Amino acid sequence: MSGTAAGTRPTGADPLAAALRPVRSGNTFEETVQRVLQLIRLGLVPEGERLPPERELAERLQVSRVTLRDALKVLQDAGLLEIRRGRYGGAFVLPARQDTPSGDGAELRRRAELLGDRLEDTLLFREVLEVGAAELCAARETAGEEEQRLRECLAATASAGLADYRRQDTRLHLAIAELSGSVSVAAQYAAVRSTVNELLDCIPLLPPNLEHSERQHTELVAAILGGERERARAVMRQHLAGTAALLRGFLA
């Protein structure tokens, strides 16, 4: 009798196992996008071929089919997949196109190559700065004009349209850095955010991600204003992990 449990696949016999790991963080949508992108980037599903069926993908990633459909939809909008309906339908990997200036897989990879090692270095530096800034901000009893500033920045991101979202998001994160009480942290954050925005300009704005980000923004501001240092650190770390997952998925 085989030592492999019934219903499971031996790792060596499953070429998709490396990418189709269960999604476990609080950034379900973002990590789902990252996992499917890995199937494409690693060539585990060749151009023109169909991804595993929706039910199988959802089960293996341990996400809802709604989350999976949202992820597949944004990858279709980015020009990486074609969703076909009907008996022989599914999500098919599109060939990389060279005839469009932006938004497709080939262009994203070209721009990522120009950025080189800046992706991982920037993401790591950003995490160190912003997680620390969130904790410092929560420890300072932010009130009065400072509290009003945070609430106004939060409201601005919540009401921003796609064209203005990144600018308003930058304002909120910069406000947290500035209210940390450290001039050096604020200055370093302003510099790293410039690179972050350059990276973000390489990937499409994804409405499900923005909705999730707004929920995290709301929880983050509540933790800061409530003086909850550990909660502020945890929420900021999870928030940044979602963005990092998308950047690694599209650009790595």
Buried (B, 14 or more C-beta within 10 A) or exposed (E): EEEEEEEEBEEEEEBBBEBBEEBEEBBBBBBBBBBBBBBBBEEBBEEEEBBBEBEEBBBBBEBEEEBBBBBBBBBBEBBBBBBEEEEEEBBBBBEBEEEEEEBBBBBBBEBBEEBEEBBEEBBEBBBEBBBBBBBBBBBBEBEEEBBEBBEEBBEBBBEBEEEEBBEBBBBBBBBBBBBBEBEEBBEBBEEBBEBBEBBBEBBBBBBBBBEBBBEBBBBBBBBBBEBBBEBBBBBBBBBBBBBBBBBBBBBE
